[in-house]
């Protein structure tokens, strides 16, 4: 029989002790015995807090990680925030406590509604997952209540049961994005039935959560290669916001302030085909907003260094710390022009930087007005521009200049296509300056392209026109000044708001 010396025996004892200490996970800690008081019978199996003073949920006894993250969210202080708001009424309580709202229960005689017990204060786990008594009494994966990620103004489950209406119109505004043809609609995007992970990862809720590395289960979860018209969801609240909490503001899954395409929430998707290295079958941009903002998008002709990014004020974190969200998720209120009384609160969840508004400043349902009907208040409230008039004037000036350069570039491209048509078609041995100029024109014509970074767009178009003249000897039929008119400030300095 093999014998162990004292040192070996000590080592084995330590190893056994260490092993014993690892019989938990960061998410679940197993404890024996009942650690919560039985809920009132009228609560209909909702269990709520077992320690009201310290906001310790019964669910959190095992799901420690979720409890810890949730404790730092606004949901965890929903009741006290309501009481301290100065406007607390009985009608508000259902959304600030554990009730049937947010989960699959339709019966209103549940939770706080019937008990008025403090153990049901705040928006707790069961607000989304539903009653937890069965699972807490005898935990199995089969009886674990799943939450839904559905979002709609007439939803009977999910975020939309509370985050709607004049007080909190997040879902009301989000729903309008589908009618406006944004990517938040899988119908408009044409990705239903498309199993390409790059497409479904940005055009469907399930694909995005999978791309973000979310492994938790939920009612609508389905393998991304099995998405169809019947089960694919558009991007919903839980796509961007983590219901369990996160280290980022507003429970966002990623930062909106990170100045790079890998870590910025918006740029996780708004970075497709931003430069020719990503071109395969179409020599045009797809969703280049992030790299454009950061000065990295486009084809850089000889003499322009792609490593020396051209960053304007909009992409400068020191001046515009929330980057995309500054303009696209701007909150504001509107008052009646005659009485001065409150009429509307916008949460910015239509994601329109300069929306069309009515006489009271309320965004209109139809967004088809001309420039005079748009509001540029996000440009002012962010501190970037002195007045809406300044912002609107810059918009018109910049758009006119970029349009002139686009027309000039297209006139030169028409001559190149007549001279050497093969140089202007993808598939040749080299990526020609004709292809590069075409790509830069598509970047300039992308929705909001010149607004995101007029400095970059102007320099790319000017350099493209010059390169076509060098390589093919063509002169644009439409002549415009090719000297740069949008002058960047020196490095380390950000231009003043009233100037740009």
C-alpha positions in Angstrom: 0.0 0.0 0.0 1.3 3.4 -0.9 2.1 5.6 2.1 1.9 9.4 2.3 4.3 11.5 4.3 3.2 14.4 6.6 3.6 17.1 3.9 1.7 15.1 1.3 -1.2 14.5 3.8 -1.3 18.2 4.7 -1.4 19.1 1.0 -4.3 16.7 0.4 -6.2 18.1 3.3 -5.8 21.7 2.0 -6.9 20.6 -1.4 -10.0 18.9 0.0 -10.8 22.1 2.0 -10.5 24.2 -1.1 -12.7 21.9 -3.1 -15.4 22.1 -0.4 -15.4 25.9 -0.7 -16.2 25.8 -4.3 -19.6 24.1 -4.0 -21.3 27.2 -5.0 -21.5 29.3 -8.1 -21.5 33.1 -8.5 -25.2 32.9 -9.4 -26.6 30.3 -7.1 -25.8 29.6 -3.4 -27.4 26.5 -2.0 -28.8 26.7 1.5 -30.8 24.3 3.5 -34.1 25.0 5.3 -36.9 27.6 4.7 -35.5 31.1 4.8 -38.6 33.1 4.2 -42.0 33.5 5.8 -44.9 32.0 3.9 -46.6 34.7 1.8 -50.2 35.8 2.5 -52.7 33.6 0.8 -54.2 36.6 -1.0 -50.8 37.2 -2.7 -51.5 34.4 -5.2 -48.0 32.7 -4.8 -46.0 35.9 -5.1 -43.3 35.8 -2.4 -41.5 39.2 -2.6 -38.9 40.2 0.0 -37.9 38.1 3.0 -36.0 41.1 4.4 -37.8 44.3 3.5 -35.4 46.7 5.3 -32.4 45.4 3.3 -34.3 44.7 0.1 -33.4 41.1 0.1 -35.7 39.1 -2.3 -36.5 35.5 -1.6 -35.3 34.8 -5.2 -32.0 36.4 -4.4 -31.3 33.9 -1.6 -30.1 31.5 -4.4 -29.7 33.9 -7.4 -27.1 36.0 -5.6 -25.6 37.5 -8.7 -28.9 38.8 -10.0 -29.9 40.1 -6.6 -26.6 42.0 -6.3 -26.9 43.6 -9.7 -30.7 44.3 -9.4 -30.1 46.1 -6.1 -28.3 48.9 -7.9 -31.1 49.6 -10.4 -34.0 52.1 -10.4 -36.3 49.1 -10.1 -35.0 48.4 -6.6 -35.9 51.9 -5.4 -39.2 52.2 -7.4 -41.4 52.4 -4.3 -39.4 55.0 -2.4 -38.9 57.1 -5.6 -42.6 57.1 -6.1 -43.3 58.2 -2.5 -40.6 60.9 -2.8 -41.9 62.2 -6.1 -44.6 64.4 -4.7 -47.1 62.9 -7.1 -47.7 59.5 -5.6 -51.3 58.3 -6.1 -52.9 54.9 -5.9 -53.0 54.4 -9.6 -49.1 54.6 -9.7 -48.6 51.8 -7.2 -49.2 48.8 -9.5 -46.1 49.7 -11.5 -43.9 50.5 -8.5 -44.6 47.2 -6.7 -44.9 43.5 -7.4 -48.3 42.9 -9.1 -49.6 41.2 -12.3 -47.9 43.9 -14.5 -44.8 42.9 -16.4 -45.5 39.2 -16.2 -47.9 36.6 -17.6 -50.4 36.8 -14.8 -53.7 38.4 -15.9 -55.5 38.2 -12.6 -55.2 41.6 -10.8 -55.9 40.1 -7.4 -52.2 39.4 -6.7 -49.2 40.7 -4.8 -49.3 44.2 -3.5 -52.7 44.9 -5.0 -54.4 42.6 -2.5 -52.1 42.5 0.5 -50.7 46.1 0.7 -47.7 44.3 2.3 -44.3 46.1 2.2 -42.7 42.8 1.1 -44.1 43.6 -2.4 -42.7 47.1 -2.6 -40.4 47.9 -5.7 -40.1 46.2 -9.0 -38.7 42.8 -8.0 -37.8 39.6 -9.8 -41.4 38.4 -9.8 -42.5 41.6 -11.5 -41.1 40.1 -14.7 -40.9 36.4 -13.9 -44.2 35.9 -12.2 -45.1 34.2 -8.9 -42.1 32.3 -7.5 -43.5 30.2 -4.6 -43.6 26.9 -6.4 -40.0 27.3 -7.6 -38.7 28.6 -4.3 -40.4 25.7 -2.4 -39.0 23.0 -4.7 -36.6 24.4 -7.2 -36.4 22.7 -10.6 -35.6 23.9 -14.1 -39.1 22.9 -15.1 -40.9 25.1 -12.7 -38.6 28.1 -13.0 -40.8 31.0 -14.2 -39.4 32.6 -17.3 -39.7 36.3 -18.1 -40.8 37.7 -21.5 -38.9 40.2 -23.6 -42.0 41.3 -25.5 -42.6 45.0 -26.0 -45.8 46.6 -27.1 -48.3 49.2 -26.0 -51.1 46.6 -25.6 -48.8 43.9 -24.3 -50.1 41.6 -21.6 -46.5 40.7 -20.6 -43.1 42.4 -20.5 -41.8 46.0 -20.2 -44.7 47.6 -22.1 -47.2 47.0 -19.3 -45.6 49.8 -17.3 -43.3 51.8 -19.6 -46.1 53.3 -21.6 -48.4 56.3 -21.5 -47.7 60.1 -21.0 -45.7 59.4 -17.8 -43.3 56.9 -19.3 -43.9 56.6 -23.1 -40.8 54.5 -23.8 -42.6 51.7 -25.6 -45.1 54.1 -27.3 -42.2 55.9 -29.0 -40.2 52.7 -29.7 -43.3 51.2 -31.5 -43.3 54.1 -33.9 -39.8 53.2 -35.1 -41.3 50.2 -36.9 -43.6 52.5 -38.9 -40.6 54.7 -39.8 -38.7 51.9 -41.4 -35.8 51.8 -39.0 -33.9 48.6 -38.4 -36.0 48.0 -35.2 -38.5 46.4 -37.5 -37.6 42.9 -38.8 -40.3 43.3 -41.4 -38.7 46.4 -42.9 -35.2 45.0 -42.7 -36.1 41.9 -44.7 -34.2 39.6 -42.4 -37.1 37.2 -41.5 -35.9 33.8 -42.4 -32.3 35.0 -42.8 -30.0 32.9 -40.6 -26.9 34.8 -41.4 -25.7 35.6 -37.8 -24.4 39.0 -38.9 -27.9 40.0 -40.1 -30.1 38.4 -37.4 -27.6 39.7 -34.8 -28.6 43.3 -35.5 -32.1 43.0 -36.9 -33.7 40.6 -34.4 -33.9 40.6 -30.6 -32.9 37.0 -30.2 -30.0 37.3 -32.6 -28.7 40.5 -30.8 -28.9 38.9 -27.4 -27.0 35.9 -28.7 -24.4 38.2 -30.3 -24.1 40.1 -27.0 -23.3 36.8 -25.1 -26.6 36.7 -23.2 -27.0 33.0 -22.1 -30.0 33.3 -19.8 -33.3 31.8 -20.8 -36.5 33.7 -21.6 -39.9 32.9 -23.1 -39.1 33.9 -26.7 -35.6 32.4 -26.8 -35.0 30.4 -29.9 -31.9 29.2 -31.8 -30.8 32.0 -34.2 -30.7 29.5 -37.1 -34.4 28.7 -36.4 -35.7 32.3 -36.5 -38.7 32.7 -38.7 -41.6 35.2 -39.3 -43.5 33.4 -36.6 -40.9 33.7 -33.8 -38.5 36.5 -34.6 -38.8 39.6 -32.5 -37.7 43.1 -33.5 -35.2 44.8 -31.3 -36.9 45.3 -28.0 -36.2 47.0 -24.6 -34.2 44.0 -23.3 -31.9 44.1 -26.4 -30.2 47.2 -25.1 -31.2 47.2 -21.4 -30.3 44.4 -19.0 -33.4 43.9 -16.7 -31.1 42.5 -14.0 -28.8 45.5 -13.9 -25.4 46.5 -15.3 -22.5 48.7 -14.5 -23.6 51.1 -17.3 -26.1 54.0 -17.0 -29.8 53.1 -17.5 -29.0 49.4 -17.2 -27.5 49.4 -20.7 -25.7 46.2 -21.7 -22.8 48.2 -23.0 -21.5 51.8 -22.6 -22.8 54.6 -24.8 -19.7 56.6 -24.1 -17.0 54.2 -25.3 -15.3 55.8 -28.3 -14.7 52.5 -30.2 -16.8 50.1 -32.2 -16.2 47.1 -30.1 -17.5 48.5 -26.7 -20.1 51.1 -27.7 -23.7 49.8 -27.5 -24.9 51.7 -30.6 -21.8 50.9 -32.6 -22.1 47.1 -31.9 -24.4 47.2 -35.0 -23.9 50.6 -36.6 -20.5 49.7 -38.1 -21.2 47.4 -41.1 -19.4 47.9 -44.4 -17.9 51.2 -43.3 -14.8 50.8 -45.4 -13.8 48.8 -48.5 -12.1 46.0 -46.5 -15.6 44.8 -45.6 -16.9 44.9 -49.2 -17.9 41.6 -50.8 -20.7 41.9 -53.3 -21.9 45.5 -52.9 -19.5 48.4 -53.2 -21.4 50.6 -50.8 -21.8 51.2 -47.1 -24.4 49.5 -45.0 -24.5 51.0 -41.5 -21.3 53.0 -41.2 -22.4 55.5 -38.5 -20.0 54.5 -35.7 -16.8 54.5 -37.8 -18.0 57.7 -39.5 -18.4 59.4 -36.2 -14.9 58.3 -35.1 -13.3 59.3 -38.4 -12.5 55.8 -39.6 -15.0 55.2 -42.4 -14.5 55.4 -46.1 -11.9 54.7 -48.8 -8.7 56.7 -48.0 -7.1 57.7 -51.3 -3.2 57.9 -51.5 -2.1 60.8 -49.3 -4.8 60.3 -46.7 -3.8 58.0 -43.8 -6.5 55.7 -42.5 -4.5 55.6 -39.3 -4.9 59.3 -38.7 -8.6 59.5 -38.0 -10.5 62.6 -38.8 -12.7 63.3 -35.8 -15.1 66.2 -35.6 -16.8 67.6 -32.6 -19.7 65.0 -32.7 -17.2 62.2 -32.3 -15.1 63.8 -29.6 -15.8 62.2 -26.2 -14.6 65.2 -24.2 -17.2 67.4 -25.9 -19.8 64.9 -26.7 -19.5 62.2 -24.1 -22.6 60.2 -25.0 -21.7 60.2 -28.7 -24.7 58.7 -30.7 -27.1 58.9 -27.8 -26.6 62.7 -27.3 -28.7 63.4 -30.4 -30.6 60.2 -31.0 -31.9 59.5 -27.5 -32.6 63.1 -26.3 -35.2 63.5 -23.6 -37.4 66.6 -23.5 -40.8 67.9 -22.5 -43.4 69.9 -24.4 -45.8 72.5 -23.1 -49.0 73.9 -24.5 -48.1 77.2 -26.4 -51.3 78.9 -25.0 -51.4 77.8 -21.4 -47.8 76.8 -20.7 -48.9 73.6 -19.2 -47.2 70.2 -19.7 -48.6 68.2 -22.6 -45.9 65.6 -23.5 -42.7 64.0 -22.4 -40.4 62.5 -25.0 -37.9 59.8 -24.0 -36.0 59.9 -27.2 -36.9 56.3 -28.0 -37.8 57.1 -31.6 -34.1 57.6 -32.0 -34.6 60.6 -34.4 -31.9 63.3 -33.9 -34.0 66.1 -35.4 -37.7 65.1 -35.4 -40.5 66.9 -37.1 -42.7 68.6 -34.4 -46.0 70.3 -34.1 -46.7 73.8 -32.7 -46.2 72.6 -29.1 -42.9 70.9 -29.9 -44.4 67.3 -29.8 -42.9 65.0 -32.4 -45.4 64.2 -35.1 -46.5 60.7 -36.1 -45.6 61.4 -39.7 -42.0 62.5 -40.1 -42.2 64.0 -43.5 -41.6 67.7 -42.9 -39.0 69.9 -44.4 -36.0 71.4 -42.5 -38.1 74.3 -41.1 -40.4 71.8 -39.3 -37.6 70.0 -37.5 -36.4 70.7 -34.0 -32.7 70.8 -33.3 -33.1 71.1 -29.5 -30.9 68.1 -28.8 -28.1 70.0 -30.3 -28.7 72.8 -27.8 -29.5 70.7 -24.7 -26.3 68.7 -25.2 -24.3 72.0 -25.0 -22.8 71.4 -28.5 -24.5 74.4 -30.2 -25.6 77.8 -28.8 -29.1 77.8 -30.4 -31.3 75.8 -32.7 -30.8 78.4 -35.4 -27.0 77.9 -35.3 -27.5 74.1 -35.5 -30.0 74.4 -38.4 -27.8 76.8 -40.3 -24.8 74.5 -40.0 -26.9 71.6 -41.2 -28.0 73.5 -44.3 -24.5 74.8 -45.0 -22.8 71.4 -44.6 -25.4 69.5 -46.6 -25.1 72.0 -49.5 -21.4 71.7 -49.6 -21.5 67.8 -49.4 -24.2 67.6 -52.1 -22.0 69.8 -54.4 -19.1 67.5 -53.9 -21.2 64.4 -54.4 -22.5 65.8 -57.7 -19.0 66.7 -58.8 -17.6 63.2 -57.9 -20.5 61.5 -59.8 -19.8 63.6 -62.9 -16.1 62.5 -62.8 -17.1 58.9 -62.2 -19.4 59.0 -65.2 -16.4 59.9 -67.4 -14.2 57.2 -65.8 -16.9 54.6 -66.5 -17.0 55.6 -70.1 -13.2 55.3 -70.4 -12.5 52.2 -68.3 -15.8 50.5 -67.3 -14.0 47.4 -65.9 -12.3 49.6 -63.4 -15.6 50.5 -61.9 -16.9 47.0 -61.4 -16.1 44.8 -58.4 -14.2 41.6 -59.1 -11.0 42.9 -60.7 -7.6 42.2 -59.4 -7.3 45.6 -57.6 -9.6 47.9 -55.8 -9.4 50.9 -58.1 -9.8 54.6 -57.4 -13.1 54.5 -59.4 -14.4 51.9 -56.9 -13.0 53.9 -54.0 -14.7 57.1 -55.2 -18.0 55.3 -55.6 -17.7 53.9 -52.1 -17.1 57.4 -50.7 -20.1 58.8 -52.5 -22.2 56.1 -50.9 -20.8 57.1 -47.5 -21.7 60.7 -48.1 -25.2 59.8 -49.2 -25.9 57.5 -46.2 -28.7 58.8 -44.0 -27.1 61.4 -41.7 -23.7 60.7 -43.1 -22.5 64.3 -43.4 -23.9 65.2 -40.0 -22.0 62.5 -38.2 -18.7 63.9 -39.5 -18.7 66.6 -42.2 -15.0 67.0 -41.8 -14.3 63.4 -42.8 -16.9 63.3 -45.6 -15.6 66.5 -47.2 -11.9 65.4 -47.2 -12.8 62.0 -48.6 -14.8 63.4 -51.5 -12.2 66.1 -52.3 -9.4 63.5 -52.2 -11.4 61.1 -54.4 -12.1 63.7 -57.1 -8.4 64.6 -57.1 -7.4 60.9 -57.4 -9.7 60.3 -60.3 -8.1 63.3 -62.1 -4.6 61.8 -61.4 -5.4 58.2 -62.4 -7.7 58.8 -65.3 -7.1 62.4 -66.4 -10.8 63.3 -66.0 -12.2 66.7 -64.9 -15.6 66.8 -63.3 -18.3 68.3 -65.4 -19.6 70.0 -62.3 -16.9 72.2 -60.9 -16.8 73.0 -57.2 -13.9 74.4 -55.0 -11.7 71.5 -53.9 -10.0 73.4 -51.1 -11.2 72.1 -47.8 -13.8 74.4 -46.3 -14.5 72.5 -43.0 -11.3 73.2 -41.2 -10.6 70.9 -38.2 -9.3 72.5 -35.1 -5.7 71.7 -34.0 -5.3 68.3 -32.4 -6.1 68.4 -28.7 -8.6 71.3 -29.2 -12.3 71.0 -29.9 -14.1 73.6 -31.9 -16.6 75.8 -30.1 -20.3 74.9 -30.3 -21.4 78.1 -32.0 -18.8 77.5 -34.8 -19.7 73.9 -35.6 
